[in-house]
């Protein structure tokens, strides 16, 4: 008997933020606007459009204020941004974001390397932000990095991820996205993690955010689907990575996830052809190879 799968999946497109933040060359505002426009036209309804971190930390996101403030918005599309602290939240609110996201790490060492503070200190920083978000009636999404492994200390215990997930939900996050930041997890690792988390947390409060360093991302996402998870983060053309995680490859490609969901008969609302066009356009603009295998196959067939 086939495992139970969700009837529909909500895709969280992180390419415009998590994807572009790691590009070495500056990406113009026009290119970012075009990418967001094409992704919305392709049917994606949640776009992580920018990040309100200090410009010296992630220079590629320095223009997020201007981008979000002047963006042509599509009805029914959530335009979200990453906000590490109260100052970032205030900037995001002024720019008119629909939702903000906060992030913590399941590894103490990674937390120190990434944001120069402990896990507990990072959560304490979020408290005024969460209060302000409640006053502004703005939803907050939580991210946890390194849920299946840390680049500095190796394996991360599922119980550690569980405790941090509870803390983020208790702070007021509407859902928590579980990130395999360096892409080391296998389907077995994913199953073990979710078995622990889902014993205490409903699946509708969780999402998965898989990187494809070892080619395991789609397999890990499938395991998450069989566990009742119905929210998946992905990046068009497999853009991105983590500038603070040595050796981390890009996010799983949205095109590859959509192709898999099509084959499983799971609804998602995305036009694959339009999505491939969006990915091809931004890759040409960036002068980089398209990391989506599905996109490469379809584009090659179109050119033949």
C-alpha positions as CSV (number, residue, x, y, z in Angstrom):
1,X,0.0,0.0,0.0
2,X,1.3,3.5,-0.9
3,X,1.9,5.8,2.0
4,X,-0.6,8.6,2.6
5,X,0.3,11.8,0.9
6,X,-1.1,15.3,1.2
7,X,-3.7,16.3,-1.5
8,X,-1.9,19.7,-2.0
9,X,1.4,21.3,-1.1
10,X,2.2,24.9,-0.5
11,X,5.5,25.9,-2.0
12,X,7.5,28.6,-0.3
13,X,9.8,30.1,-3.0
14,X,13.0,31.3,-1.3
15,X,15.0,31.9,-4.5
16,X,14.7,35.7,-4.4
17,X,16.2,35.8,-0.9
18,X,18.0,32.6,0.1
19,X,19.0,32.1,-3.6
20,X,20.3,35.5,-4.5
21,X,22.0,36.4,-1.2
22,X,24.9,34.1,-2.0
23,X,25.7,35.5,-5.5
24,X,29.1,37.0,-5.7
25,X,28.2,39.7,-8.2
26,X,25.6,42.4,-7.4
27,X,22.1,41.6,-8.8
28,X,20.2,44.6,-10.0
29,X,16.9,45.8,-8.7
30,X,15.4,45.3,-12.1
31,X,16.5,41.7,-12.2
32,X,15.1,41.0,-8.8
33,X,11.8,42.7,-9.7
34,X,11.6,40.6,-12.9
35,X,12.3,37.4,-11.0
36,X,9.5,38.1,-8.5
37,X,7.1,39.1,-11.3
38,X,7.8,35.9,-13.3
39,X,7.5,33.7,-10.2
40,X,4.1,35.2,-9.3
41,X,3.0,34.8,-12.9
42,X,4.0,31.1,-12.7
43,X,1.6,30.6,-9.8
44,X,3.8,30.7,-6.8
45,X,1.8,32.3,-3.9
46,X,4.6,32.7,-1.3
47,X,7.7,34.6,-2.3
48,X,10.5,35.3,0.1
49,X,11.5,38.6,-1.5
50,X,14.2,40.0,0.6
51,X,16.2,40.1,3.9
52,X,16.6,43.0,6.4
53,X,19.9,42.0,7.8
54,X,22.8,44.4,8.1
55,X,24.2,45.2,4.6
56,X,27.7,44.4,5.7
57,X,26.6,40.8,6.5
58,X,24.7,40.2,3.3
59,X,25.4,43.0,0.8
60,X,23.2,41.4,-1.9
61,X,20.1,42.1,0.3
62,X,21.0,45.8,1.0
63,X,18.2,47.1,-1.4
64,X,15.4,45.0,0.1
65,X,13.7,48.2,1.4
66,X,13.5,49.7,-2.1
67,X,12.6,46.4,-3.7
68,X,9.6,45.7,-1.5
69,X,8.4,49.2,-1.2
70,X,8.2,49.7,-5.0
71,X,7.2,46.2,-6.0
72,X,4.2,45.5,-8.2
73,X,2.2,43.1,-6.1
74,X,-0.1,40.3,-7.2
75,X,-3.3,39.7,-5.3
76,X,-3.1,36.5,-3.3
77,X,0.7,36.5,-3.2
78,X,2.5,36.8,0.1
79,X,5.7,38.9,-0.1
80,X,7.8,37.9,2.9
81,X,11.2,38.9,4.3
82,X,13.8,37.7,6.7
83,X,14.2,39.9,9.8
84,X,17.0,39.0,12.4
85,X,16.1,41.6,15.0
86,X,13.8,44.5,16.0
87,X,15.6,47.0,13.7
88,X,15.2,44.6,10.7
89,X,11.5,44.1,11.6
90,X,10.9,47.9,11.7
91,X,12.5,48.3,8.2
92,X,10.5,45.4,6.9
93,X,7.2,46.8,8.3
94,X,8.0,50.2,6.7
95,X,8.6,48.5,3.4
96,X,5.1,46.8,3.5
97,X,6.0,43.1,3.8
98,X,3.1,40.7,4.3
99,X,5.0,38.4,6.7
100,X,8.4,38.2,8.4
101,X,10.7,35.3,9.3
102,X,13.1,34.8,12.1
103,X,15.8,32.2,12.2
104,X,17.7,30.2,14.8
105,X,20.2,27.3,14.6
106,X,19.9,23.8,16.1
107,X,23.7,23.9,16.6
108,X,25.4,26.2,19.1
109,X,28.5,26.4,17.0
110,X,26.6,27.3,13.9
111,X,24.7,30.0,15.8
112,X,27.9,31.6,16.9
113,X,29.4,31.4,13.4
114,X,26.3,32.7,11.7
115,X,24.9,35.4,14.0
116,X,27.6,35.7,16.7
117,X,25.4,34.7,19.6
118,X,24.1,31.6,21.4
119,X,20.8,29.9,20.5
120,X,19.3,31.3,23.7
121,X,20.5,34.8,23.0
122,X,19.1,34.6,19.5
123,X,15.7,33.7,20.9
124,X,15.9,36.5,23.4
125,X,16.5,38.9,20.5
126,X,13.2,37.8,18.9
127,X,11.0,38.6,21.9
128,X,10.6,42.4,21.2
129,X,10.2,41.6,17.5
130,X,7.4,39.1,18.2
131,X,5.7,41.6,20.4
132,X,5.8,44.2,17.6
133,X,4.6,41.7,15.0
134,X,1.6,40.9,17.2
135,X,0.8,44.6,17.5
136,X,1.1,45.0,13.8
137,X,-1.0,41.9,13.1
138,X,1.9,40.5,11.0
139,X,2.5,36.8,10.9
140,X,5.9,35.4,11.7
141,X,7.5,32.3,10.2
142,X,10.4,30.5,12.0
143,X,13.4,28.9,10.5
144,X,15.7,26.4,12.1
145,X,19.1,25.8,10.5
146,X,21.2,22.6,10.6
147,X,18.4,20.3,11.7
148,X,20.1,17.2,10.1
149,X,23.7,18.2,10.6
150,X,26.2,21.0,11.4
151,X,29.2,21.8,9.2
152,X,31.3,22.3,12.4
153,X,30.1,19.7,14.9
154,X,28.4,17.0,12.8
155,X,25.2,15.2,13.7
156,X,22.4,17.2,15.4
157,X,20.1,15.3,17.8
158,X,16.4,15.3,16.9
159,X,15.5,16.1,20.5
160,X,17.5,19.4,20.2
161,X,15.5,20.3,17.1
162,X,12.3,19.4,18.9
163,X,13.1,21.7,21.9
164,X,14.0,24.6,19.6
165,X,10.8,24.1,17.5
166,X,8.7,24.3,20.7
167,X,10.5,27.5,21.7
168,X,9.8,29.2,18.3
169,X,6.2,28.1,18.3
170,X,5.8,29.3,21.9
171,X,7.2,32.7,20.9
172,X,4.4,33.0,18.4
173,X,5.7,31.6,15.0
174,X,2.8,30.3,13.0
175,X,5.0,27.6,11.5
176,X,8.6,26.4,11.7
177,X,10.6,25.5,8.6
178,X,13.2,22.7,9.2
179,X,16.4,23.4,7.3
180,X,19.0,20.9,6.2
181,X,21.3,23.8,5.7
182,X,24.3,21.8,4.4
183,X,22.3,19.1,2.7
184,X,23.8,16.1,4.5
185,X,20.6,14.5,5.6
186,X,19.3,11.2,4.2
187,X,15.7,9.9,4.1
188,X,16.4,7.9,7.2
189,X,17.7,10.9,9.0
190,X,14.6,12.9,7.9
191,X,12.2,10.1,9.0
192,X,13.9,9.9,12.4
193,X,13.7,13.6,12.9
194,X,10.0,13.8,11.9
195,X,9.1,10.8,14.1
196,X,10.4,12.7,17.1
197,X,8.9,16.1,16.2
198,X,5.5,14.8,15.1
199,X,5.0,12.9,18.3
200,X,4.4,16.4,19.9
201,X,3.9,18.9,17.1
202,X,1.1,18.8,14.5
203,X,2.4,18.5,10.9
204,X,0.6,21.6,9.8
205,X,2.9,23.7,12.0
206,X,6.0,22.4,10.2
207,X,7.7,22.9,6.8
208,X,10.9,21.5,5.2
209,X,13.8,23.3,3.7
210,X,16.2,20.9,2.0
211,X,19.5,21.6,0.3
212,X,20.8,19.2,-2.3
213,X,24.6,18.9,-1.5
214,X,24.5,15.1,-1.5
215,X,21.6,14.8,-4.0
216,X,19.2,13.8,-1.2
217,X,16.8,16.7,-1.2
218,X,13.9,15.3,-3.2
219,X,14.1,12.0,-1.3
220,X,14.0,13.8,2.0
221,X,11.0,15.9,0.8
222,X,9.2,12.7,-0.2
223,X,9.7,11.3,3.3
224,X,8.3,14.6,4.7
225,X,5.3,14.3,2.5
226,X,4.6,10.7,3.7
227,X,4.8,12.1,7.3
228,X,2.0,14.6,6.5
229,X,4.2,17.7,5.9
230,X,2.5,19.8,3.2
231,X,4.7,22.9,3.1
232,X,8.0,22.8,1.1
233,X,10.6,25.5,0.7
234,X,12.5,25.6,-2.6
235,X,14.4,27.9,-4.9
236,X,13.9,28.4,-8.6
237,X,16.8,27.0,-10.6
238,X,18.3,25.6,-7.4
239,X,19.7,29.1,-6.6
240,X,21.5,29.7,-3.4
241,X,23.2,28.1,-0.5
242,X,24.4,29.4,2.8
243,X,27.4,31.8,2.9
244,X,28.0,30.7,6.5
245,X,28.1,26.9,5.8
246,X,31.2,25.8,4.0
247,X,30.5,23.5,1.1
248,X,26.8,23.9,1.1
249,X,25.2,23.5,-2.3
250,X,22.0,25.3,-3.4
251,X,18.5,24.8,-2.3
252,X,16.4,22.1,-3.9
253,X,15.1,23.5,-7.3
254,X,11.5,24.4,-7.3
255,X,11.2,23.0,-10.8
256,X,12.3,19.6,-9.6
257,X,9.9,19.7,-6.7
258,X,7.0,20.6,-9.0
259,X,7.9,17.8,-11.4
260,X,7.9,15.3,-8.6
261,X,4.6,16.7,-7.2
262,X,3.1,16.4,-10.7
263,X,4.1,12.8,-10.8
264,X,2.5,12.1,-7.4
265,X,-0.7,13.8,-8.4
266,X,-0.4,16.4,-5.6
267,X,-1.8,19.9,-6.3
268,X,0.4,22.9,-6.0
269,X,-0.9,25.6,-8.4
270,X,2.4,26.2,-10.3
271,X,2.8,26.3,-14.1
272,X,6.0,24.3,-14.7
273,X,6.6,25.8,-18.1
274,X,6.4,29.4,-16.8
275,X,8.5,28.4,-13.8
276,X,11.3,27.0,-16.0
277,X,11.2,30.3,-18.0
278,X,11.7,32.3,-14.8
279,X,14.6,30.1,-13.7
280,X,16.2,30.3,-17.2
281,X,15.8,34.1,-17.2
282,X,17.5,34.7,-13.9
283,X,20.3,32.2,-14.7
284,X,21.1,34.0,-17.9
285,X,21.1,37.3,-16.1
286,X,23.4,35.9,-13.4
287,X,25.6,34.2,-16.0
288,X,25.4,30.9,-14.1
289,X,24.3,27.4,-14.9
290,X,20.8,26.3,-14.0
291,X,21.0,23.8,-11.2
292,X,17.5,22.3,-11.9
293,X,17.7,19.0,-13.6
294,X,14.1,19.2,-14.8
295,X,14.7,22.7,-16.2
296,X,17.9,21.6,-18.0
297,X,16.0,18.6,-19.5
298,X,13.0,20.6,-20.7
299,X,15.2,23.4,-22.0
300,X,17.4,21.0,-23.9
301,X,14.4,19.3,-25.4
302,X,13.0,22.7,-26.5
303,X,16.3,23.6,-28.2
304,X,16.6,20.3,-30.0
